[in-house]
């Protein structure tokens, strides 16, 4: 099956050189998502917990736009600027994946775009 780039309602086209969502071979790949404050180019206020919740809400909106949900996520990669915030991020993450969570890697990074503290990319299966 060739890859497709859906343009469903709820998937905002980016002016950057990547697609928000790509489907191939019954898998759905989401571009990295951050917890942006609406109408800004920066993170929501409230620290790592608020940013993680906003980030995962963005994931949920993209999944819903292609007819999927959190239960369909099979792999996640979390990028975290400060590994001392791992526990707080993980507490929020657990609320979105309460049972049978996907496989996951959490990677400490030096910096993310626009002062975000956490970013996630996910792969879901149909």
N, C-alpha and C positions, 0 to 999 in steps of 0.2 A: 504494500500500500504506500503510495507516495505521501509525502508530508503535505499537510494543508495548514493554512493560516486562517483560522476563523475570524470573521468580522461581525460576530453576533452583537446585539445590543448588550452593553455592559463591558465590552472590551474596547477601551479607548486606544486609538492608534497613537503611537509614539512618534515624535519627530526625530528620535534617536535611531541609529541603525540596528534595531533589533525588533523582533515581534514579541508582544506580550504573551501570546499563547501559540503553540505549534502542536499539531496532532500528527502522529505517525504510528502505524502498526498497533492501534488500539491503546496507545499511550498518549497522555496529554502532558506537555512540558510547559511550565509557567516560568517566565523570566523572573529574575530576582525581584522580590517585593519588599518594600520598606514601609514604615509607619508614618506616612506623611500627613501633616496637618492640611485639611482641605483649604484650597486656595493659596497654598504657599509652596515653596520649594524646600521646606525643611520639616524636621520631625515634629510630631505632636508633643505638647508639653506634658510633664508628669513623670518623666524618668523612663527607665527601661521597661517597667511593667506596662505603662500606657503605650509606649512605642511598640512593644511586642504584640499587644492586643490589636492595635491599629494595623500592624503589618499582617497579622493573621486574618483580620477582617477583610483586608484587600485580597488575600488568597481566596477566602470564601466567596467573594463577589466574582472573581474570575472563574472559579470552579463552577459556580451557579450559572454563569453565562454560557457554559458549554454543557450544562445538564449534569454536573457532577457535584459531589460534596466532600467534606473532610474525610469521610469514611473511604473514599476512593483513592486517597493519597497513599502511595506505596513507598516513596522515598522523599526525604527532606534533607536539605543541607542548610544549616544555620551559620551565618557569619557574624561573629560577635567581637566588637572592638575591645571590650574589657571582660576578660574571663572571670573576674570577680563578680560580675553580674549574671553569671551562668545560672545560679539558683533562682534568682528572681525571674529571669527569662523562662526557665524551665517550669516554674509554677504556673505561669500564664499559658505556656505551650500545652501543658497537661490538660487544661480546661477545654482546649479545642480538639484534642485527641485522647479522650478519656479511656477508651478501650481499644485494644488491638491497634496501637499506634504504628505509624510507618517506621521503616528503618530510618536512621538519622545519623548524620555526622554534624558535629559542631566544631567550627574552625575559628580560632582566634586570629584576627586580622589587625593590622596597624591602623587602618583607616577605611571608612566607607564614604561614598559621595555625600556632599551637603551635610556633614556632621551627624549623619544617622549613626546609631549605636548598634543596630541589629538589622540584618537582611536575611531573607530566606528564599530558596528556590525549591520547587517541588515537582515531582513527577506523579501523575495519577494514572490509573488504569480504567478503561471502560469495561 
